[in-house]
Amino acid sequence: MSDKKNLDSFGKQLITSVRDRSIEKFEKITIGALKSQKALELHKLIQQFDENQKKVIRTLIIESIDNTIFNFLDMIEQHEDNIKLIVSNKNINEISDGLSGELLTEDGWIERFSKLK
């Protein structure tokens, strides 16, 4: 597999397994689809907000998730001497010219791989 494919494979997995799943959990809480005590309590609280307020909360949740992923990737970049992220026997930090930057550009991982915007 080429270096670019290794990098994109990691990015796609990160976006679908971490970002999208986190957003999906929030959306399930919002509609009351999760039955844990905590989820039901949160659902009840969210129902007190109007639609515009719910949109703001969703935007804030997504921004927080994206920022957390960005910070994680930036940490890997900044500590490349101590932290190696190996995908198919390749250190993806060495493949990318800016790992955290892979996330947010108009042709970045979120834009290409996320089903939730």
N, CA and C atoms as a LAMMPS dump frame, in Angstrom:
ITEM: TIMESTEP
0
ITEM: NUMBER OF ATOMS
351
ITEM: BOX BOUNDS ff ff ff
-5.0000000000000000e+02 5.0000000000000000e+02
-5.0000000000000000e+02 5.0000000000000000e+02
-5.0000000000000000e+02 5.0000000000000000e+02
ITEM: ATOMS id mol type element x y z
1 1 1 N 0.845 -1.168 0
2 1 2 C 0 0 0
3 1 3 C 0.901 1.246 0
4 2 1 N 0.515 2.257 -0.771
5 2 2 C 1.317 3.477 -0.867
6 2 3 C 1.226 4.274 0.437
7 3 1 N 2.185 5.177 0.625
8 3 2 C 2.184 6.023 1.818
9 3 3 C 0.89 6.825 1.93
10 4 1 N 0.44 7.407 0.835
11 4 2 C -0.8 8.205 0.833
12 4 3 C -1.99 7.338 1.211
13 5 1 N -2.041 6.105 0.72
14 5 2 C -3.146 5.208 1.06
15 5 3 C -3.098 4.816 2.532
16 6 1 N -1.901 4.609 3.071
17 6 2 C -1.764 4.323 4.505
18 6 3 C -2.277 5.494 5.335
19 7 1 N -1.89 6.687 4.947
20 7 2 C -2.315 7.886 5.661
21 7 3 C -3.832 8.047 5.571
22 8 1 N -4.388 7.893 4.388
23 8 2 C -5.837 8.015 4.211
24 8 3 C -6.6 6.893 4.907
25 9 1 N -6.021 5.712 4.943
26 9 2 C -6.659 4.596 5.649
27 9 3 C -6.788 4.92 7.132
28 10 1 N -5.715 5.452 7.712
29 10 2 C -5.776 5.862 9.112
30 10 3 C -6.8 6.979 9.291
31 11 1 N -6.759 7.98 8.42
32 11 2 C -7.687 9.105 8.525
33 11 3 C -9.132 8.68 8.426
34 12 1 N -9.423 7.794 7.504
35 12 2 C -10.802 7.311 7.34
36 12 3 C -11.256 6.567 8.596
37 13 1 N -10.402 5.724 9.138
38 13 2 C -10.745 4.982 10.35
39 13 3 C -10.952 5.938 11.521
40 14 1 N -10.1 6.929 11.651
41 14 2 C -10.218 7.915 12.721
42 14 3 C -11.547 8.672 12.61
43 15 1 N -11.883 9.097 11.429
44 15 2 C -13.114 9.874 11.228
45 15 3 C -14.349 9.007 11.439
46 16 1 N -14.378 7.816 10.879
47 16 2 C -15.59 6.996 10.989
48 16 3 C -15.739 6.334 12.356
49 17 1 N -14.629 5.887 12.931
50 17 2 C -14.708 5.141 14.196
51 17 3 C -14.683 6.033 15.43
52 18 1 N -14.136 7.233 15.307
53 18 2 C -14.045 8.12 16.472
54 18 3 C -14.99 9.312 16.303
55 19 1 N -14.763 10.114 15.27
56 19 2 C -15.558 11.335 15.108
57 19 3 C -17.033 11.03 14.87
58 20 1 N -17.325 10.274 13.818
59 20 2 C -18.725 10.033 13.476
60 20 3 C -19.455 9.254 14.569
61 21 1 N -18.799 8.29 15.182
62 21 2 C -19.454 7.536 16.256
63 21 3 C -19.767 8.424 17.454
64 22 1 N -18.882 9.375 17.753
65 22 2 C -19.133 10.303 18.858
66 22 3 C -20.321 11.209 18.555
67 23 1 N -20.394 11.717 17.333
68 23 2 C -21.523 12.559 16.929
69 23 3 C -22.81 11.743 16.921
70 24 1 N -22.743 10.518 16.423
71 24 2 C -23.922 9.651 16.401
72 24 3 C -24.447 9.389 17.809
73 25 1 N -23.559 9.235 18.773
74 25 2 C -24 9.022 20.147
75 25 3 C -24.756 10.241 20.65
76 26 1 N -24.23 11.428 20.388
77 26 2 C -24.939 12.642 20.771
78 26 3 C -26.321 12.68 20.121
79 27 1 N -26.396 12.371 18.839
80 27 2 C -27.683 12.403 18.134
81 27 3 C -28.66 11.37 18.69
82 28 1 N -28.164 10.213 19.083
83 28 2 C -29.03 9.2 19.693
84 28 3 C -29.545 9.658 21.052
85 29 1 N -28.704 10.332 21.807
86 29 2 C -29.146 10.899 23.086
87 29 3 C -30.238 11.932 22.831
88 30 1 N -30.034 12.773 21.839
89 30 2 C -30.988 13.832 21.519
90 30 3 C -32.373 13.275 21.205
91 31 1 N -32.444 12.159 20.479
92 31 2 C -33.752 11.597 20.112
93 31 3 C -34.26 10.562 21.115
94 32 1 N -33.465 10.289 22.136
95 32 2 C -33.9 9.352 23.167
96 32 3 C -33.725 7.888 22.813
97 33 1 N -32.8 7.608 21.899
98 33 2 C -32.605 6.233 21.444
99 33 3 C -31.696 5.413 22.359
100 34 1 N -30.963 6.073 23.247
101 34 2 C -30.104 5.34 24.188
102 34 3 C -30.823 5.243 25.525
103 35 1 N -30.728 4.094 26.149
104 35 2 C -31.535 3.835 27.34
105 35 3 C -30.751 3.813 28.643
106 36 1 N -29.478 4.173 28.623
107 36 2 C -28.741 4.241 29.885
108 36 3 C -29.303 5.394 30.716
109 37 1 N -29.129 5.315 32.001
110 37 2 C -29.652 6.352 32.889
111 37 3 C -29.096 7.73 32.52
112 38 1 N -27.805 7.804 32.295
113 38 2 C -27.158 9.07 31.935
114 38 3 C -27.727 9.619 30.621
115 39 1 N -27.873 8.75 29.616
116 39 2 C -28.398 9.175 28.323
117 39 3 C -29.834 9.671 28.451
118 40 1 N -30.636 8.999 29.243
119 40 2 C -32.019 9.422 29.436
120 40 3 C -32.098 10.759 30.168
121 41 1 N -31.236 10.961 31.145
122 41 2 C -31.188 12.249 31.854
123 41 3 C -30.804 13.372 30.896
124 42 1 N -29.798 13.132 30.071
125 42 2 C -29.37 14.139 29.1
126 42 3 C -30.469 14.413 28.074
127 43 1 N -31.13 13.361 27.624
128 43 2 C -32.234 13.516 26.666
129 43 3 C -33.311 14.426 27.251
130 44 1 N -33.645 14.186 28.473
131 44 2 C -34.676 14.99 29.143
132 44 3 C -34.258 16.467 29.206
133 45 1 N -32.993 16.722 29.526
134 45 2 C -32.497 18.096 29.58
135 45 3 C -32.504 18.756 28.201
136 46 1 N -32.076 18.017 27.189
137 46 2 C -32.005 18.561 25.829
138 46 3 C -33.39 18.923 25.303
139 47 1 N -34.397 18.179 25.72
140 47 2 C -35.755 18.437 25.242
141 47 3 C -36.303 19.782 25.718
142 48 1 N -35.66 20.385 26.672
143 48 2 C -36.085 21.694 27.174
144 48 3 C -35.677 22.834 26.239
145 49 1 N -34.785 22.561 25.295
146 49 2 C -34.284 23.59 24.391
147 49 3 C -35.115 23.652 23.118
148 50 1 N -35.192 24.863 22.518
149 50 2 C -35.858 24.984 21.226
150 50 3 C -34.92 24.484 20.127
151 51 1 N -35.418 24.428 18.895
152 51 2 C -34.635 23.857 17.786
153 51 3 C -33.351 24.637 17.521
154 52 1 N -33.398 25.95 17.607
155 52 2 C -32.195 26.753 17.384
156 52 3 C -31.147 26.456 18.457
157 53 1 N -31.567 26.35 19.697
158 53 2 C -30.637 26.031 20.782
159 53 3 C -30.042 24.634 20.593
160 54 1 N -30.848 23.693 20.122
161 54 2 C -30.348 22.338 19.852
162 54 3 C -29.296 22.354 18.745
163 55 1 N -29.493 23.206 17.727
164 55 2 C -28.495 23.332 16.656
165 55 3 C -27.185 23.883 17.196
166 56 1 N -27.276 24.856 18.085
167 56 2 C -26.075 25.438 18.692
168 56 3 C -25.342 24.371 19.503
169 57 1 N -26.076 23.593 20.268
170 57 2 C -25.461 22.524 21.069
171 57 3 C -24.785 21.509 20.153
172 58 1 N -25.454 21.113 19.079
173 58 2 C -24.866 20.153 18.137
174 58 3 C -23.579 20.717 17.536
175 59 1 N -23.601 21.984 17.138
176 59 2 C -22.418 22.625 16.591
177 59 3 C -21.287 22.639 17.608
178 60 1 N -21.606 22.952 18.837
179 60 2 C -20.61 22.967 19.912
180 60 3 C -20.036 21.574 20.151
181 61 1 N -20.877 20.56 20.147
182 61 2 C -20.421 19.171 20.332
183 61 3 C -19.455 18.788 19.211
184 62 1 N -19.832 19.068 17.972
185 62 2 C -18.978 18.714 16.829
186 62 3 C -17.658 19.474 16.882
187 63 1 N -17.716 20.76 17.209
188 63 2 C -16.491 21.555 17.328
189 63 3 C -15.579 20.982 18.412
190 64 1 N -16.154 20.561 19.52
191 64 2 C -15.364 19.976 20.618
192 64 3 C -14.721 18.661 20.206
193 65 1 N -15.466 17.833 19.507
194 65 2 C -14.923 16.553 19.026
195 65 3 C -13.788 16.807 18.037
196 66 1 N -14.022 17.708 17.08
197 66 2 C -12.994 18.016 16.08
198 66 3 C -11.743 18.596 16.736
199 67 1 N -11.926 19.461 17.718
200 67 2 C -10.793 20.054 18.41
201 67 3 C -10.01 19.003 19.198
202 68 1 N -10.704 18.062 19.797
203 68 2 C -10.034 16.988 20.533
204 68 3 C -9.193 16.13 19.591
205 69 1 N -9.744 15.781 18.448
206 69 2 C -8.995 14.985 17.47
207 69 3 C -7.794 15.788 16.959
208 70 1 N -8.012 17.069 16.658
209 70 2 C -6.921 17.94 16.205
210 70 3 C -5.802 17.963 17.242
211 71 1 N -6.164 18.153 18.509
212 71 2 C -5.161 18.21 19.582
213 71 3 C -4.42 16.885 19.735
214 72 1 N -5.12 15.782 19.569
215 72 2 C -4.488 14.469 19.625
216 72 3 C -3.454 14.32 18.51
217 73 1 N -3.839 14.681 17.292
218 73 2 C -2.916 14.587 16.162
219 73 3 C -1.747 15.556 16.326
220 74 1 N -2.019 16.753 16.828
221 74 2 C -0.96 17.721 17.07
222 74 3 C 0.023 17.203 18.123
223 75 1 N -0.486 16.537 19.158
224 75 2 C 0.379 15.966 20.186
225 75 3 C 1.326 14.937 19.564
226 76 1 N 0.794 14.107 18.668
227 76 2 C 1.634 13.114 17.988
228 76 3 C 2.724 13.82 17.178
229 77 1 N 2.345 14.892 16.482
230 77 2 C 3.329 15.672 15.719
231 77 3 C 4.403 16.273 16.606
232 78 1 N 3.974 16.894 17.68
233 78 2 C 4.899 17.619 18.555
234 78 3 C 5.837 16.703 19.335
235 79 1 N 5.436 15.461 19.517
236 79 2 C 6.237 14.516 20.302
237 79 3 C 6.674 13.324 19.454
238 80 1 N 6.995 13.622 18.199
239 80 2 C 7.337 12.559 17.262
240 80 3 C 8.552 11.739 17.681
241 81 1 N 9.405 12.295 18.526
242 81 2 C 10.552 11.527 19.003
243 81 3 C 10.139 10.436 19.995
244 82 1 N 9.037 10.663 20.701
245 82 2 C 8.585 9.719 21.727
246 82 3 C 7.349 8.925 21.333
247 83 1 N 6.547 9.48 20.431
248 83 2 C 5.281 8.842 20.063
249 83 3 C 5.318 8.505 18.577
250 84 1 N 5.142 7.256 18.272
251 84 2 C 5.097 6.798 16.883
252 84 3 C 3.728 6.177 16.639
253 85 1 N 3.089 6.575 15.568
254 85 2 C 1.813 6.007 15.171
255 85 3 C 2.07 5.212 13.894
256 86 1 N 2.066 3.895 14.042
257 86 2 C 2.443 3.004 12.956
258 86 3 C 1.189 2.414 12.308
259 87 1 N 1.086 2.569 10.999
260 87 2 C -0.004 1.996 10.22
261 87 3 C 0.642 1.22 9.077
262 88 1 N 0.371 -0.067 9.027
263 88 2 C 0.96 -0.935 8.001
264 88 3 C 2.481 -0.768 7.942
265 89 1 N 3.109 -0.817 9.099
266 89 2 C 4.562 -0.709 9.244
267 89 3 C 5.138 0.636 8.82
268 90 1 N 4.311 1.667 8.734
269 90 2 C 4.764 3.015 8.373
270 90 3 C 4.397 3.981 9.498
271 91 1 N 5.333 4.86 9.844
272 91 2 C 5.059 5.921 10.804
273 91 3 C 4.325 7.027 10.049
274 92 1 N 3.029 7.184 10.303
275 92 2 C 2.258 8.131 9.498
276 92 3 C 2.648 9.577 9.758
277 93 1 N 3.258 9.842 10.886
278 93 2 C 3.74 11.195 11.139
279 93 3 C 4.841 11.577 10.147
280 94 1 N 5.599 10.601 9.685
281 94 2 C 6.638 10.851 8.7
282 94 3 C 6.077 10.969 7.284
283 95 1 N 4.921 10.366 7.073
284 95 2 C 4.273 10.415 5.757
285 95 3 C 3.626 11.778 5.526
286 96 1 N 2.999 12.314 6.562
287 96 2 C 2.26 13.567 6.455
288 96 3 C 3.18 14.761 6.651
289 97 1 N 2.874 15.85 5.973
290 97 2 C 3.635 17.078 6.198
291 97 3 C 3.017 17.92 7.318
292 98 1 N 1.974 17.4 7.928
293 98 2 C 1.31 18.05 9.066
294 98 3 C 0.091 17.248 9.459
295 99 1 N 0.279 16.312 10.346
296 99 2 C -0.775 15.35 10.685
297 99 3 C -2.079 16.02 11.104
298 100 1 N -2.01 17.009 11.972
299 100 2 C -3.244 17.662 12.418
300 100 3 C -3.917 18.414 11.266
301 101 1 N -3.131 18.883 10.326
302 101 2 C -3.676 19.577 9.168
303 101 3 C -4.443 18.675 8.219
304 102 1 N -4.213 17.385 8.3
305 102 2 C -4.93 16.433 7.439
306 102 3 C -6.43 16.442 7.749
307 103 1 N -6.774 16.912 8.905
308 103 2 C -8.136 16.842 9.406
309 103 3 C -9.066 17.874 8.781
310 104 1 N -8.637 19.112 8.68
311 104 2 C -9.567 20.219 8.521
312 104 3 C -9.627 20.903 7.164
313 105 1 N -8.722 20.639 6.269
314 105 2 C -8.73 21.357 4.995
315 105 3 C -9.959 20.987 4.171
316 106 1 N -10.183 21.733 3.097
317 106 2 C -11.369 21.473 2.279
318 106 3 C -11.323 20.108 1.6
319 107 1 N -10.138 19.52 1.488
320 107 2 C -10.028 18.158 0.984
321 107 3 C -9.446 17.245 2.068
322 108 1 N -9.659 17.631 3.321
323 108 2 C -9.137 16.873 4.461
324 108 3 C -10.014 15.689 4.829
325 109 1 N -9.594 15.027 5.869
326 109 2 C -10.256 13.788 6.283
327 109 3 C -11.729 13.971 6.637
328 110 1 N -12.062 15.035 7.339
329 110 2 C -13.471 15.237 7.703
330 110 3 C -14.305 15.384 6.446
331 111 1 N -13.857 16.224 5.55
332 111 2 C -14.613 16.479 4.313
333 111 3 C -14.745 15.211 3.465
334 112 1 N -13.691 14.446 3.38
335 112 2 C -13.702 13.262 2.511
336 112 3 C -14.341 12.035 3.13
337 113 1 N -14.206 11.865 4.456
338 113 2 C -14.596 10.596 5.053
339 113 3 C -15.791 10.645 5.997
340 114 1 N -16.156 11.823 6.482
341 114 2 C -17.247 11.891 7.446
342 114 3 C -18.594 11.889 6.741
343 115 1 N -19.526 11.18 7.319
344 115 2 C -20.901 11.235 6.806
345 115 3 C -21.713 12.258 7.595
346 116 1 N -21.083 12.859 8.609
347 116 2 C -21.766 13.846 9.451
348 116 3 C -21.019 15.159 9.43
349 117 1 N -21.686 16.204 9.027
350 117 2 C -21.056 17.519 8.942
351 117 3 C -21.7 18.458 9.933
